[in-house]
């Protein structure tokens, strides 16, 4: 008998989408790296996903004799949910367009980390387009409790970083004395700023409102960086706002309906944040379109139009895509690229 609660929800999810076991295992091996903060393990090998020596996802069909293009973004660009490397968006694009695509997607990255990843991994051989399949992580992180700096923004796993830096600043001997005297919590060493109980919806709304414009400023800055890279390489840059099921008037497949219910059971504490993200969807989509226009970046909203609105099984959760969803995203991107 499958247990109830979060653990049971994960087990029932894995019975429907067994590839997610591989992505969970990969996530448990995330490593902290300079500048980028954290990234996938190098040379990881699972039935559904593999990475190279730098931690980038393998692209099936990449060809050094064709011009290189970049797919940049968070976990959707990385291809969470695909049953194999060949089924990911980047591999689909390599199979169906004239470019050889490189996957610069990273789990839980915000737009600044996406820019840092692109800078670190390099664009020297870039001759094809840059596509950013992104946008949701910036909004989600702005809606979550916790610090949001107008210069540095905010990132996932930030509490772990801040806690360790507080420990380093205090020093091990002083920390030992503080722990012995019960003073560590007073010094801010302990649970991170958003590792407490979930905030009330009204508090989340106020928090998101305070962070919203600074978050848009950070996004604008990062899109301008990508526009400059594209201009320097004499190519194009397109921002594709990734599909998010609550923003789409989608006829849900029965498996999507069940998976979404299991997701709610697994992550009940996140439900108020998800509701706030959903509520802000229309305004955010308009604002991102405006920022792209100002930055000289082409804009495509994957949440509009028929690509993700049909009854097919496209989502393994509200954000990540099945193989059919990966294919739909690749077709949408390919249709938006310059000929």
C-alpha positions in Angstrom: 0.0 0.0 0.0 1.4 3.4 -1.0 1.7 5.7 2.0 -0.1 9.1 2.1 1.5 12.4 2.6 4.4 14.0 0.7 6.5 10.8 0.5 3.5 8.8 -0.8 2.7 11.6 -3.3 6.2 11.3 -4.7 5.9 7.5 -5.0 2.6 7.8 -6.8 4.0 10.5 -9.1 7.0 8.2 -10.0 4.6 5.5 -10.9 3.1 7.8 -13.6 6.3 9.5 -14.7 9.2 7.2 -13.7 11.8 9.4 -15.3 11.3 11.9 -12.5 13.3 9.5 -10.2 16.4 10.3 -12.3 15.8 14.1 -12.0 15.3 13.7 -8.3 18.6 11.8 -8.0 20.4 14.3 -10.2 19.1 17.2 -8.0 20.4 15.5 -4.9 23.9 15.8 -6.4 23.7 19.5 -7.2 27.2 21.0 -6.5 28.2 24.5 -5.4 30.4 26.1 -8.0 32.1 29.5 -8.3 30.1 32.5 -9.5 27.1 30.5 -10.5 26.4 29.3 -6.9 25.2 25.8 -7.8 25.0 23.5 -10.8 24.4 20.0 -12.0 27.0 17.3 -11.3 29.5 16.6 -14.1 29.5 13.3 -16.0 26.2 12.2 -14.4 24.6 9.2 -16.1 21.0 8.2 -15.6 18.6 6.5 -18.0 16.7 9.7 -18.6 19.5 12.3 -18.4 23.2 12.7 -18.7 25.6 15.6 -18.3 29.0 16.3 -19.8 32.3 17.3 -18.0 31.0 20.7 -17.3 27.6 19.6 -16.0 25.7 20.7 -19.2 23.0 18.4 -20.4 24.0 16.2 -23.3 22.4 17.3 -26.6 21.7 14.4 -29.0 22.4 15.4 -32.6 24.8 18.2 -31.8 27.1 18.6 -34.8 30.4 20.6 -34.8 30.1 21.1 -38.6 26.9 23.1 -38.2 26.7 26.6 -36.7 26.1 26.6 -32.9 23.0 28.0 -31.3 22.2 28.4 -27.6 19.2 27.3 -25.6 19.4 29.1 -22.2 17.1 29.0 -19.2 16.1 27.2 -16.1 14.8 23.7 -15.6 12.4 23.8 -18.5 15.3 24.6 -20.9 17.4 21.9 -19.2 14.6 19.5 -20.0 13.2 18.2 -16.7 10.5 15.7 -17.5 12.0 14.3 -20.7 12.4 10.6 -20.8 15.8 10.9 -22.5 18.4 13.4 -23.7 17.1 12.9 -27.2 13.6 14.1 -26.1 14.8 17.4 -24.6 14.0 20.7 -26.4 17.6 21.3 -27.3 17.9 17.9 -28.9 14.6 18.3 -30.8 15.9 21.7 -32.1 19.1 20.1 -33.3 17.1 17.5 -35.1 14.7 19.9 -36.8 16.7 23.1 -37.5 19.8 24.0 -39.4 21.7 24.8 -36.2 23.6 22.6 -33.7 22.1 23.5 -30.3 23.9 23.7 -27.0 21.9 23.3 -23.8 22.8 26.1 -21.3 19.8 25.3 -19.1 20.3 25.0 -15.3 17.9 23.8 -12.7 16.4 26.6 -10.5 18.4 29.4 -12.2 17.2 32.9 -12.3 17.9 35.3 -15.2 21.2 36.6 -13.6 22.5 33.0 -13.1 21.5 32.2 -16.7 23.6 35.2 -17.9 26.5 34.1 -15.6 26.3 30.5 -17.0 26.3 31.7 -20.6 29.3 33.9 -19.8 31.2 31.1 -18.1 30.5 28.4 -20.7 31.3 30.8 -23.5 29.9 32.1 -26.8 33.1 32.2 -28.9 31.8 29.8 -31.5 28.2 31.1 -31.5 26.9 31.6 -35.0 23.2 30.8 -34.6 20.5 32.3 -32.5 20.2 32.6 -28.7 16.9 31.4 -27.3 16.0 32.1 -23.7 13.3 29.7 -22.5 12.8 31.3 -19.2 11.0 33.8 -17.0 9.1 31.9 -14.3 11.9 31.5 -11.7 12.3 35.3 -11.4 8.7 35.7 -10.6 8.5 32.7 -8.3 11.5 33.8 -6.3 10.2 37.3 -6.0 6.9 36.0 -4.5 8.6 33.7 -2.0 9.4 34.9 1.5 13.0 36.0 2.0 15.4 38.7 1.1 15.3 40.3 -2.3 18.2 42.7 -3.0 17.6 45.3 -5.8 21.2 44.8 -7.1 21.7 41.1 -6.6 18.1 39.9 -6.7 17.4 36.6 -5.0 18.0 33.0 -5.9 16.9 29.5 -4.8 18.9 27.9 -2.0 19.9 31.3 -0.8 19.3 30.5 2.8 21.9 27.7 2.7 24.5 30.2 1.3 23.6 32.9 3.8 23.8 30.5 6.7 27.2 29.2 5.7 28.5 32.8 5.1 27.3 33.8 8.6 29.2 30.8 10.0 32.3 31.8 8.1 32.1 35.4 9.2 31.7 34.5 12.9 34.5 31.9 12.8 34.5 28.4 14.1 35.8 29.0 17.6 33.5 32.0 18.2 30.6 29.9 16.8 31.4 27.0 19.2 31.3 29.4 22.1 28.0 31.0 20.9 26.4 27.6 20.4 27.4 26.5 23.9 25.9 29.7 25.3 22.7 29.4 23.1 23.4 32.7 21.3 23.6 31.4 17.7 20.0 32.1 16.8 20.3 35.7 18.1 23.3 36.2 15.8 21.2 35.0 12.8 22.8 31.6 12.5 20.2 28.9 12.3 17.2 28.6 10.1 17.2 30.6 6.9 14.9 33.5 6.3 12.3 31.5 4.4 12.7 28.2 6.1 10.0 28.9 8.6 6.3 28.2 8.3 4.6 29.3 5.1 3.6 33.0 5.2 -0.1 34.0 5.0 -1.4 34.9 1.6 -1.8 38.5 2.6 1.8 38.7 3.7 3.0 37.0 0.5 1.0 39.4 -1.6 2.6 42.4 0.2 6.0 40.8 -0.1 5.6 40.1 -3.8 4.4 43.7 -4.4 7.5 45.1 -2.8 9.8 42.8 -4.8 8.0 43.0 -8.2 9.5 46.2 -9.7 13.1 45.4 -8.4 12.7 41.9 -10.0 11.7 43.5 -13.3 14.7 45.8 -13.1 17.0 42.7 -12.7 15.3 40.9 -15.6 15.7 44.0 -17.8 19.4 44.2 -16.9 20.0 40.5 -17.7 18.1 40.7 -21.0 20.2 43.6 -22.1 23.2 41.5 -21.5 21.9 38.8 -23.8 21.0 41.4 -26.4 24.6 42.7 -26.3 26.0 39.2 -26.7 23.7 38.6 -29.7 24.7 41.9 -31.3 28.4 41.2 -30.8 28.0 37.8 -32.5 25.7 39.3 -35.2 22.9 36.9 -34.4 19.4 37.1 -32.9 18.1 36.8 -29.4 14.5 35.5 -28.6 12.9 35.3 -25.2 10.3 32.6 -24.9 8.3 32.9 -21.7 8.1 29.3 -20.7 4.7 27.5 -20.5 3.1 27.4 -17.1 -0.1 25.4 -16.9 -2.0 27.7 -14.6 -1.5 30.6 -17.1 -3.0 28.5 -19.9 -6.7 27.7 -20.6 -5.7 24.1 -21.1 -8.0 21.1 -21.3 -6.2 18.9 -18.8 -5.3 15.3 -19.7 -6.4 12.9 -16.8 -2.7 12.2 -16.0 -2.0 15.9 -15.8 -5.0 16.3 -13.4 -3.7 13.5 -11.2 -0.1 14.7 -11.3 -1.1 18.3 -10.3 -3.1 16.9 -7.4 -0.1 14.9 -6.2 2.1 18.0 -6.6 -0.3 19.9 -4.3 -0.2 17.0 -1.8 3.6 16.9 -1.9 4.2 20.6 -1.6 1.3 22.1 0.4 3.5 24.8 1.9 4.2 26.1 -1.5 0.6 26.5 -2.5 0.2 30.1 -1.4 3.3 31.1 -3.4 2.0 29.3 -6.5 -1.4 31.1 -6.1 0.4 34.4 -6.0 2.4 33.6 -9.1 -0.7 32.6 -10.9 -2.5 35.8 -9.9 0.3 37.9 -11.3 0.5 36.1 -14.6 -1.3 38.5 -16.9 0.6 41.6 -15.6 3.9 39.8 -15.7 3.5 38.6 -19.2 2.7 42.1 -20.4 5.7 43.5 -18.4 8.1 40.9 -19.8 6.9 41.7 -23.4 7.6 45.4 -22.8 11.0 44.8 -21.3 11.9 42.6 -24.3 10.8 45.3 -26.7 12.9 47.9 -24.9 15.9 45.6 -24.9 15.6 44.7 -28.6 14.9 41.1 -27.8 12.1 39.2 -29.7 9.3 38.0 -27.4 7.2 34.8 -27.6 4.7 33.9 -25.0 4.4 30.1 -24.9 1.3 30.5 -22.8 -0.6 32.1 -25.7 -1.9 30.4 -28.7 -2.8 26.7 -29.3 0.6 25.0 -28.7 0.0 24.1 -25.1 -3.8 24.6 -24.8 -4.9 21.3 -26.3 -6.0 18.1 -24.4 -2.7 16.2 -25.0 -0.5 15.1 -22.1 2.1 17.9 -22.1 3.0 18.5 -18.4 4.6 16.2 -15.8 3.9 19.0 -13.3 2.7 22.6 -13.8 6.0 23.7 -15.2 7.9 20.8 -16.6 7.1 19.0 -19.8 6.5 15.5 -21.1 8.2 14.3 -24.3 5.2 15.6 -26.2 5.5 18.9 -24.4 9.2 19.2 -25.2 8.3 18.6 -28.8 5.6 21.3 -28.7 8.1 23.8 -27.2 10.7 22.9 -29.8 8.2 23.4 -32.6 7.1 26.8 -31.1 10.7 28.0 -30.9 11.6 26.8 -34.3 8.7 28.6 -35.8 9.7 31.9 -34.1 13.3 31.9 -35.3 14.6 33.9 -38.2 14.8 32.0 -41.5 
